[in-house]
Amino acid sequence: MITNQTLYTNVTSKKRISIILVMVCTMLILSGCGIFKKKKLGENATVEELYEVAQESLSDENWTTAVKELRTLEGRYPYGVYAEQAQLDTIYAYYRNEEPGLAIAAADRFIKLNPTHESVDYAYYLKGLASFEEDKSTTGFLLGKDDLSDRDPVLTRNALNAFKDVYTLFPNSQYAPSARERVTYLTNTLARHEISIAAYYYSRGAHVAVVNRAKGVVENFPNTETAEQALALLVNSYAAMGLKELSEDSKRVLALNFPNSEYLKGGGSVAGRSLDETVSVGGKKGGIFSSFRNLFRKKSTG
């Protein structure tokens, strides 16, 4: 038997369902406006319209689409502030889309076309970031290595030079502090690369090659942590070649600049050999008698 209460309940349930459906449809319509708000622009679209559409793609992190739209804008309106901004945004979109080679090329193009632009420092900085990412995207990344010292040093130097340009050409740039930090990191990376090669040569007994590499580290990267190891390698390799005077001179430089070095105490080793196994402190008085005389200077103790 169907009671009035049953009929009331059924009707109420149907009304609730209807209300929910209406609400859902309304939400879909409203959200659809946001989803499909991006309109197709015709050949007569203004530069402002093209720029707005490209910015939407950038905001949505749709980098590939953004690049196409930015290039369309620049193709139709190659001059003016919108074209210049499109060029900058293209660099960023390529960088975020993990296309460092294209980002670097786009940055070089912008710098060439707009050398006095107020945001050219940003282009240099993006070029540095892209170069850095290009370095990270090599085979070392595939092997799960985060240290760049065992990768192509050319890529590292490219990134280093781009970051140097930022604070050298634009010392007051907001990107200068970050660029300096990255240069410090990349400089240490290059030094580690050189010292790893020198250590390999040492393990093979190629002491002339060791000396050339280690001297390069001392001369080009004197303020890095690897300078200590480079000097220790020089001590050992010179001693191995029978060049005792040069070995002792190198050890004095090591003691002067790294007085607490484990290599001096006998606790450290270079390629498995401690300094005490190769040379003892002594020799000429009066300082350092080698080509490293002017490379390291004792800090004043005040």
DRENDO-1510 file (C-alpha; in Angstrom, 1 decimal, always signed):
<recs>
REC; n; res; u; v; w
REC; 1; MET; +0.0; +0.0; +0.0 .
REC; 2; ILE; +1.4; +3.4; -1.0 .
REC; 3; THR; +0.9; +5.9; +1.7 .
REC; 4; ASN; +1.0; +9.7; +1.5 .
REC; 5; GLN; +4.2; +9.6; +3.4 .
REC; 6; THR; +5.8; +7.4; +0.8 .
REC; 7; LEU; +4.6; +9.7; -2.0 .
REC; 8; TYR; +6.0; +12.7; -0.2 .
REC; 9; THR; +9.4; +11.0; +0.3 .
REC; 10; ASN; +9.6; +10.0; -3.3 .
REC; 11; VAL; +8.7; +13.5; -4.5 .
REC; 12; THR; +11.2; +15.0; -2.1 .
REC; 13; SER; +14.0; +12.7; -3.3 .
REC; 14; LYS; +13.3; +13.5; -6.9 .
REC; 15; LYS; +13.4; +17.2; -6.1 .
REC; 16; ARG; +16.7; +16.8; -4.3 .
REC; 17; ILE; +18.1; +14.9; -7.3 .
REC; 18; SER; +16.9; +17.5; -9.7 .
REC; 19; ILE; +18.5; +20.3; -7.6 .
REC; 20; ILE; +21.8; +18.4; -7.4 .
REC; 21; LEU; +21.7; +17.9; -11.2 .
REC; 22; VAL; +21.0; +21.6; -11.8 .
REC; 23; MET; +23.9; +22.5; -9.5 .
REC; 24; VAL; +26.3; +20.1; -11.2 .
REC; 25; CYS; +25.3; +21.4; -14.6 .
REC; 26; THR; +25.8; +24.9; -13.5 .
REC; 27; MET; +29.2; +24.1; -12.1 .
REC; 28; LEU; +30.2; +22.4; -15.3 .
REC; 29; ILE; +29.0; +25.3; -17.4 .
REC; 30; LEU; +30.9; +27.8; -15.2 .
REC; 31; SER; +34.1; +25.7; -15.2 .
REC; 32; GLY; +33.6; +25.1; -18.9 .
REC; 33; CYS; +33.9; +28.8; -19.4 .
REC; 34; GLY; +37.3; +28.7; -17.8 .
REC; 35; ILE; +38.4; +25.5; -19.6 .
REC; 36; PHE; +37.3; +26.7; -23.0 .
REC; 37; LYS; +37.7; +30.4; -22.6 .
REC; 38; LYS; +40.8; +30.3; -24.7 .
REC; 39; LYS; +39.5; +31.4; -28.1 .
REC; 40; LYS; +40.9; +30.7; -31.5 .
REC; 41; LEU; +42.4; +33.9; -32.8 .
REC; 42; GLY; +42.1; +34.8; -36.5 .
REC; 43; GLU; +44.5; +36.5; -38.8 .
REC; 44; ASN; +43.3; +39.9; -37.7 .
REC; 45; ALA; +44.0; +39.3; -34.0 .
REC; 46; THR; +45.6; +42.3; -32.3 .
REC; 47; VAL; +49.0; +42.1; -30.6 .
REC; 48; GLU; +47.3; +42.5; -27.3 .
REC; 49; GLU; +45.0; +39.5; -27.9 .
REC; 50; LEU; +47.9; +37.3; -29.1 .
REC; 51; TYR; +49.9; +38.3; -26.0 .
REC; 52; GLU; +47.1; +37.5; -23.7 .
REC; 53; VAL; +46.6; +34.1; -25.1 .
REC; 54; ALA; +50.3; +33.3; -24.9 .
REC; 55; GLN; +50.3; +34.5; -21.2 .
REC; 56; GLU; +47.5; +32.1; -20.5 .
REC; 57; SER; +49.5; +29.2; -21.8 .
REC; 58; LEU; +52.5; +30.3; -19.8 .
REC; 59; SER; +50.3; +30.5; -16.7 .
REC; 60; ASP; +49.0; +27.0; -17.4 .
REC; 61; GLU; +52.6; +25.8; -17.9 .
REC; 62; ASN; +51.7; +24.6; -21.4 .
REC; 63; TRP; +55.2; +25.5; -22.6 .
REC; 64; THR; +55.1; +24.0; -26.1 .
REC; 65; THR; +51.8; +25.8; -26.9 .
REC; 66; ALA; +53.2; +29.0; -25.4 .
REC; 67; VAL; +56.2; +28.9; -27.6 .
REC; 68; LYS; +54.1; +28.5; -30.7 .
REC; 69; GLU; +51.8; +31.4; -29.7 .
REC; 70; LEU; +54.8; +33.7; -28.8 .
REC; 71; ARG; +56.4; +33.0; -32.1 .
REC; 72; THR; +53.1; +33.7; -33.9 .
REC; 73; LEU; +53.0; +37.0; -32.1 .
REC; 74; GLU; +56.5; +38.0; -33.0 .
REC; 75; GLY; +55.9; +36.9; -36.6 .
REC; 76; ARG; +52.9; +39.1; -37.0 .
REC; 77; TYR; +54.2; +42.0; -34.9 .
REC; 78; PRO; +58.0; +41.8; -35.1 .
REC; 79; TYR; +58.6; +45.3; -33.6 .
REC; 80; GLY; +57.7; +46.9; -30.3 .
REC; 81; VAL; +57.5; +46.1; -26.6 .
REC; 82; TYR; +55.2; +43.1; -27.2 .
REC; 83; ALA; +57.7; +41.5; -29.6 .
REC; 84; GLU; +60.6; +42.0; -27.2 .
REC; 85; GLN; +58.6; +40.6; -24.3 .
REC; 86; ALA; +57.6; +37.6; -26.5 .
REC; 87; GLN; +61.3; +36.9; -27.1 .
REC; 88; LEU; +62.1; +36.9; -23.4 .
REC; 89; ASP; +59.1; +34.7; -22.6 .
REC; 90; THR; +60.2; +32.3; -25.4 .
REC; 91; ILE; +63.6; +31.8; -23.6 .
REC; 92; TYR; +61.8; +31.1; -20.4 .
REC; 93; ALA; +59.3; +28.7; -22.0 .
REC; 94; TYR; +62.1; +26.7; -23.7 .
REC; 95; TYR; +64.0; +26.6; -20.4 .
REC; 96; ARG; +61.0; +25.3; -18.5 .
REC; 97; ASN; +60.2; +22.8; -21.2 .
REC; 98; GLU; +63.6; +21.3; -20.7 .
REC; 99; GLU; +64.9; +22.4; -24.1 .
REC; 100; PRO; +68.2; +24.1; -23.0 .
REC; 101; GLY; +69.7; +24.2; -26.4 .
REC; 102; LEU; +66.8; +26.2; -27.8 .
REC; 103; ALA; +66.7; +28.4; -24.7 .
REC; 104; ILE; +70.4; +29.3; -25.2 .
REC; 105; ALA; +69.8; +30.1; -28.8 .
REC; 106; ALA; +66.8; +32.2; -28.0 .
REC; 107; ALA; +68.8; +34.0; -25.3 .
REC; 108; ASP; +71.7; +34.7; -27.7 .
REC; 109; ARG; +69.2; +36.1; -30.2 .
REC; 110; PHE; +67.6; +38.4; -27.7 .
REC; 111; ILE; +70.9; +39.7; -26.5 .
REC; 112; LYS; +72.1; +40.3; -30.0 .
REC; 113; LEU; +68.8; +42.1; -31.0 .
REC; 114; ASN; +68.4; +44.0; -27.8 .
REC; 115; PRO; +71.8; +44.7; -26.2 .
REC; 116; THR; +70.5; +47.7; -24.3 .
REC; 117; HIS; +67.1; +46.3; -23.2 .
REC; 118; GLU; +66.3; +46.9; -19.6 .
REC; 119; SER; +65.8; +43.2; -19.1 .
REC; 120; VAL; +68.8; +42.0; -21.0 .
REC; 121; ASP; +70.3; +40.9; -17.7 .
REC; 122; TYR; +67.4; +38.5; -17.3 .
REC; 123; ALA; +68.3; +37.0; -20.8 .
REC; 124; TYR; +71.9; +36.4; -19.7 .
REC; 125; TYR; +70.7; +34.8; -16.5 .
REC; 126; LEU; +68.3; +32.5; -18.3 .
REC; 127; LYS; +71.1; +31.6; -20.6 .
REC; 128; GLY; +73.2; +30.6; -17.6 .
REC; 129; LEU; +70.3; +28.5; -16.2 .
REC; 130; ALA; +69.8; +26.8; -19.5 .
REC; 131; SER; +73.5; +26.1; -19.9 .
REC; 132; PHE; +73.5; +24.7; -16.4 .
REC; 133; GLU; +70.5; +22.4; -17.2 .
REC; 134; GLU; +72.1; +21.3; -20.4 .
REC; 135; ASP; +75.1; +20.2; -18.3 .
REC; 136; LYS; +72.9; +18.3; -15.9 .
REC; 137; SER; +71.0; +16.6; -18.7 .
REC; 138; THR; +74.0; +14.7; -20.0 .
REC; 139; THR; +74.6; +11.0; -19.4 .
REC; 140; GLY; +75.7; +11.6; -15.8 .
REC; 141; PHE; +72.1; +12.5; -15.0 .
REC; 142; LEU; +70.9; +9.2; -16.6 .
REC; 143; LEU; +73.3; +7.4; -14.3 .
REC; 144; GLY; +71.9; +9.1; -11.3 .
REC; 145; LYS; +74.9; +11.3; -10.6 .
REC; 146; ASP; +74.4; +14.9; -9.4 .
REC; 147; ASP; +78.0; +15.9; -9.4 .
REC; 148; LEU; +78.9; +17.6; -12.7 .
REC; 149; SER; +82.6; +17.2; -12.3 .
REC; 150; ASP; +82.7; +14.0; -14.5 .
REC; 151; ARG; +80.9; +15.6; -17.4 .
REC; 152; ASP; +81.8; +17.6; -20.4 .
REC; 153; PRO; +83.7; +20.7; -19.0 .
REC; 154; VAL; +82.7; +22.7; -22.1 .
REC; 155; LEU; +79.1; +22.8; -21.0 .
REC; 156; THR; +80.1; +23.8; -17.4 .
REC; 157; ARG; +82.3; +26.6; -18.7 .
REC; 158; ASN; +79.5; +27.9; -20.9 .
REC; 159; ALA; +77.2; +28.1; -17.9 .
REC; 160; LEU; +79.9; +29.7; -15.8 .
REC; 161; ASN; +80.7; +32.3; -18.4 .
REC; 162; ALA; +77.0; +33.2; -18.8 .
REC; 163; PHE; +76.6; +33.7; -15.1 .
REC; 164; LYS; +79.8; +35.7; -14.9 .
REC; 165; ASP; +78.4; +38.0; -17.6 .
REC; 166; VAL; +75.4; +38.7; -15.3 .
REC; 167; TYR; +77.3; +40.3; -12.4 .
REC; 168; THR; +80.2; +41.6; -14.5 .
REC; 169; LEU; +78.0; +43.5; -17.0 .
REC; 170; PHE; +75.2; +44.2; -14.6 .
REC; 171; PRO; +76.6; +44.4; -11.1 .
REC; 172; ASN; +73.4; +45.9; -9.7 .
REC; 173; SER; +71.1; +43.3; -11.3 .
REC; 174; GLN; +68.7; +41.5; -9.0 .
REC; 175; TYR; +70.1; +38.3; -10.5 .
REC; 176; ALA; +73.7; +39.1; -9.7 .
REC; 177; PRO; +73.8; +37.5; -6.2 .
REC; 178; SER; +72.4; +34.2; -7.5 .
REC; 179; ALA; +74.8; +34.3; -10.5 .
REC; 180; ARG; +77.8; +34.7; -8.2 .
REC; 181; GLU; +76.7; +31.7; -6.1 .
REC; 182; ARG; +76.4; +29.6; -9.2 .
REC; 183; VAL; +79.8; +30.7; -10.5 .
REC; 184; THR; +81.3; +29.6; -7.2 .
REC; 185; TYR; +79.7; +26.2; -7.5 .
REC; 186; LEU; +80.6; +25.8; -11.2 .
REC; 187; THR; +84.2; +26.9; -10.5 .
REC; 188; ASN; +84.6; +24.2; -7.9 .
REC; 189; THR; +83.0; +21.7; -10.4 .
REC; 190; LEU; +85.6; +22.5; -13.0 .
REC; 191; ALA; +88.4; +22.2; -10.5 .
REC; 192; ARG; +87.2; +18.8; -9.4 .
REC; 193; HIS; +87.0; +17.7; -13.0 .
REC; 194; GLU; +90.7; +18.7; -13.5 .
REC; 195; ILE; +91.8; +17.1; -10.3 .
REC; 196; SER; +90.0; +13.8; -11.1 .
REC; 197; ILE; +91.9; +13.6; -14.4 .
REC; 198; ALA; +95.2; +14.4; -12.6 .
REC; 199; ALA; +94.5; +11.7; -10.1 .
REC; 200; TYR; +93.8; +9.2; -12.9 .
REC; 201; TYR; +97.1; +10.1; -14.5 .
REC; 202; TYR; +98.8; +9.7; -11.2 .
REC; 203; SER; +97.4; +6.2; -10.8 .
REC; 204; ARG; +98.9; +5.4; -14.2 .
REC; 205; GLY; +102.3; +6.8; -13.3 .
REC; 206; ALA; +102.0; +9.6; -15.9 .
REC; 207; HIS; +103.6; +12.2; -13.7 .
REC; 208; VAL; +104.3; +14.8; -16.4 .
REC; 209; ALA; +100.5; +14.8; -17.2 .
REC; 210; VAL; +99.8; +15.0; -13.5 .
REC; 211; VAL; +102.0; +18.1; -13.1 .
REC; 212; ASN; +100.4; +19.8; -16.1 .
REC; 213; ARG; +96.9; +19.2; -14.7 .
REC; 214; ALA; +97.7; +20.0; -11.1 .
REC; 215; LYS; +99.5; +23.2; -12.0 .
REC; 216; GLY; +96.4; +24.2; -14.0 .
REC; 217; VAL; +94.2; +23.8; -10.9 .
REC; 218; VAL; +96.6; +25.8; -8.8 .
REC; 219; GLU; +96.9; +28.6; -11.4 .
REC; 220; ASN; +93.3; +28.8; -12.5 .
REC; 221; PHE; +91.4; +27.7; -9.4 .
REC; 222; PRO; +93.6; +28.8; -6.4 .
REC; 223; ASN; +90.7; +29.5; -4.1 .
REC; 224; THR; +88.9; +26.2; -4.5 .
REC; 225; GLU; +89.0; +23.2; -2.1 .
REC; 226; THR; +90.8; +21.2; -4.8 .
REC; 227; ALA; +93.9; +23.4; -4.7 .
REC; 228; GLU; +95.1; +21.6; -1.7 .
REC; 229; GLN; +94.9; +18.2; -3.4 .
REC; 230; ALA; +96.5; +19.7; -6.5 .
REC; 231; LEU; +99.5; +20.8; -4.5 .
REC; 232; ALA; +99.8; +17.4; -2.9 .
REC; 233; LEU; +99.8; +15.8; -6.3 .
REC; 234; LEU; +102.6; +18.1; -7.4 .
REC; 235; VAL; +104.6; +17.2; -4.3 .
REC; 236; ASN; +104.3; +13.5; -5.1 .
REC; 237; SER; +104.7; +13.6; -8.8 .
REC; 238; TYR; +107.8; +15.9; -8.7 .
REC; 239; ALA; +109.3; +13.5; -6.2 .
REC; 240; ALA; +108.5; +10.5; -8.3 .
REC; 241; MET; +110.3; +12.2; -11.2 .
REC; 242; GLY; +113.3; +12.9; -9.0 .
REC; 243; LEU; +112.7; +16.6; -9.0 .
REC; 244; LYS; +113.2; +17.0; -5.2 .
REC; 245; GLU; +113.6; +20.8; -5.2 .
REC; 246; LEU; +110.3; +21.3; -7.0 .
REC; 247; SER; +108.6; +18.8; -4.8 .
REC; 248; GLU; +109.9; +20.6; -1.6 .
REC; 249; ASP; +108.8; +24.0; -3.1 .
REC; 250; SER; +105.3; +22.6; -3.7 .
REC; 251; LYS; +105.1; +21.3; -0.2 .
REC; 252; ARG; +106.1; +24.7; +1.2 .
REC; 253; VAL; +103.2; +26.3; -0.8 .
REC; 254; LEU; +100.9; +23.6; +0.6 .
REC; 255; ALA; +102.1; +24.3; +4.2 .
REC; 256; LEU; +101.8; +28.0; +3.7 .
REC; 257; ASN; +98.2; +28.0; +2.4 .
REC; 258; PHE; +96.9; +24.8; +4.1 .
REC; 259; PRO; +98.8; +24.6; +7.4 .
REC; 260; ASN; +96.4; +22.0; +8.8 .
REC; 261; SER; +96.4; +19.8; +5.7 .
REC; 262; GLU; +96.1; +16.1; +6.4 .
REC; 263; TYR; +98.6; +15.6; +3.6 .
REC; 264; LEU; +101.2; +17.4; +5.7 .
REC; 265; LYS; +100.4; +15.4; +8.8 .
REC; 266; GLY; +100.8; +12.1; +7.1 .
REC; 267; GLY; +97.2; +11.2; +7.6 .
REC; 268; GLY; +96.1; +12.2; +4.2 .
REC; 269; SER; +97.1; +10.6; +0.9 .
REC; 270; VAL; +97.0; +11.4; -2.7 .
REC; 271; ALA; +96.2; +8.4; -4.9 .
REC; 272; GLY; +97.1; +6.2; -2.0 .
REC; 273; ARG; +100.5; +7.7; -1.1 .
REC; 274; SER; +101.1; +10.1; +1.8 .
REC; 275; LEU; +103.5; +13.0; +1.4 .
REC; 276; ASP; +105.8; +11.6; +4.0 .
REC; 277; GLU; +106.4; +8.7; +1.7 .
REC; 278; THR; +107.8; +10.9; -1.0 .
REC; 279; VAL; +109.5; +14.0; +0.5 .
REC; 280; SER; +110.3; +15.6; +3.8 .
REC; 281; VAL; +110.2; +19.3; +4.8 .
REC; 282; GLY; +113.5; +21.0; +4.3 .
REC; 283; GLY; +115.5; +22.6; +1.5 .
REC; 284; LYS; +116.2; +26.2; +0.8 .
REC; 285; LYS; +115.4; +28.9; +3.3 .
REC; 286; GLY; +113.7; +32.2; +2.6 .
REC; 287; GLY; +110.4; +31.1; +1.1 .
REC; 288; ILE; +109.2; +29.4; -2.1 .
REC; 289; PHE; +111.6; +29.1; -5.1 .
REC; 290; SER; +109.2; +27.9; -7.7 .
REC; 291; SER; +106.7; +29.2; -10.3 .
REC; 292; PHE; +104.1; +29.3; -7.6 .
REC; 293; ARG; +105.8; +32.1; -5.7 .
REC; 294; ASN; +103.1; +34.7; -6.7 .
REC; 295; LEU; +100.1; +32.4; -6.8 .
REC; 296; PHE; +99.6; +32.0; -3.1 .
REC; 297; ARG; +100.3; +34.6; -0.4 .
REC; 298; LYS; +100.3; +34.2; +3.3 .
REC; 299; LYS; +97.3; +36.0; +4.8 .
REC; 300; SER; +98.1; +38.7; +7.3 .
REC; 301; THR; +97.5; +37.8; +10.9 .
REC; 302; GLY; +97.0; +41.4; +11.8 .
</recs>
